[in-house]
Every structure is written in structure tokens, then in C-alpha cells.
């Protein structure tokens, strides 16, 4: 299982010279989370939201910049959704594979 998730805001560009070259991205550490539990998944959701907010933050308050920030957040969430689903399913599968059943009973 991967130990971190990389999220990106595909097809989004922030109108600054430094960011114009690359789409913004962020990495979310999951090494300390048990994603087979609801508590672990809730922590991951919180980390994802925080990472996306930091990644998509723009300097300015005009309507166009806010629209771009919203578009960035939506794109990042869309990019992350299948990755999050994959790591959660992998964690559940590993947990069930590790359970030993006593069938001699």
C-alpha cells in the first residue's frame, strides 16, 4: 500500500509566473492512519481538506481569483477521490486477509 497520496488540480492554472508552469499538487501522509476504520478515514478526509485548501489558496479577494480557487478545489477533490477509494479498499482487504479463522471449533 502506498504511504502517501498525491493530489493535483488538473487543468487548473493559478495566474502567477511561479505557478504557471505546473499544476499545483500536494502530498498527504497516511502512514500513521488505519484506513480500515471510520476514525482513520475521517482523519484522512480532514488531512485531504487541509492539503487542498493550502494547495489552492490564492492571494487576492476578487471574484475571478475566488472562482479559480473554487475550481482548483473541485479539480483536486475529483483527482483525489479514486485514489482515496483505492487506499481505503486496500486497507480493508489487508485487514480481512490478516484475520485468522479457527474452523476447528
C-alpha positions in Angstrom: 0.0 0.0 0.0 1.2 3.5 -0.8 2.1 5.5 2.3 1.1 8.9 0.9 -1.4 10.3 -1.6 -0.5 12.8 -4.2 -3.3 15.1 -5.2 -3.3 17.5 -8.1 -5.6 20.1 -9.5 -5.6 19.0 -13.1 -6.4 21.6 -15.8 -6.1 24.5 -13.3 -3.6 27.3 -13.5 -3.0 29.9 -11.0 -2.3 33.2 -12.7 1.2 33.7 -11.3 4.5 33.3 -13.0 5.8 30.8 -10.5 2.8 28.5 -10.7 2.0 28.9 -14.4 4.5 26.1 -15.3 3.0 23.3 -13.2 -0.4 22.4 -11.9 -0.5 22.6 -8.1 -0.1 19.4 -6.2 0.2 18.2 -2.6 1.1 15.1 -0.7 -0.9 13.7 2.2 0.9 11.4 4.6 -1.2 8.3 5.5 1.5 6.1 7.2 0.0 6.6 10.7 -3.6 6.0 9.7 -5.6 2.8 9.9 -7.8 3.3 6.9 -9.8 0.2 7.6 -11.6 2.2 10.4 -14.0 5.0 10.3 -11.8 7.1 12.6 -8.8 6.7 10.2 -10.9 7.6 7.2 -12.2 10.7 9.0 -8.6 11.8 9.7 -7.7 11.2 6.1 -10.7 13.4 5.0 -9.6 16.2 7.3 -6.0 16.0 6.1 -7.2 16.0 2.4 -9.3 19.1 3.0 -6.5 20.9 4.7 -4.0 20.0 1.9 -6.4 21.0 -0.8 -7.1 24.4 0.9 -3.4 25.1 1.2 -2.7 23.9 -2.3 -5.4 26.0 -3.9 -5.0 29.2 -1.8 -4.7 32.3 -3.9 -3.6 35.8 -2.9 -6.4 38.1 -3.5 -10.1 38.6 -2.9 -11.6 39.5 -6.3 -14.3 37.3 -7.9 -12.1 35.8 -10.6 -9.4 34.6 -8.1 -12.1 33.1 -5.8 -13.6 31.3 -8.9 -10.2 29.9 -9.7 -9.7 28.8 -6.1 -13.0 27.0 -6.1 -12.2 25.4 -9.5 -8.9 24.2 -8.1 -10.5 22.7 -5.0 -13.1 20.9 -7.1 -10.4 19.5 -9.5 -8.2 18.4 -6.6 -11.1 16.6 -4.9 -12.0 14.9 -8.2 -8.4 13.8 -8.7 -8.2 12.5 -5.1 -11.5 10.6 -4.9 -10.4 7.4 -6.8 -7.0 7.4 -5.0 -8.7 7.7 -1.6 -11.1 4.9 -2.5 -8.3 2.7 -3.6 -6.2 3.1 -0.5 -9.3 2.6 1.8 -10.2 -0.6 -0.1 -6.6 -1.8 0.1 -6.6 -1.2 3.8 -9.9 -3.1 4.3 -8.6 -6.0 2.1 -5.4 -6.3 4.1 -7.2 -6.2 7.4 -9.6 -9.0 6.3 -6.7 -11.0 4.9 -4.9 -10.8 8.2 -7.8 -12.3 10.2 -7.2 -15.9 11.0 -10.3 -18.0 11.5 -10.4 -21.0 13.8 -12.5 -23.5 12.0 -11.8 -26.4 14.3 -14.3 -25.3 16.8 
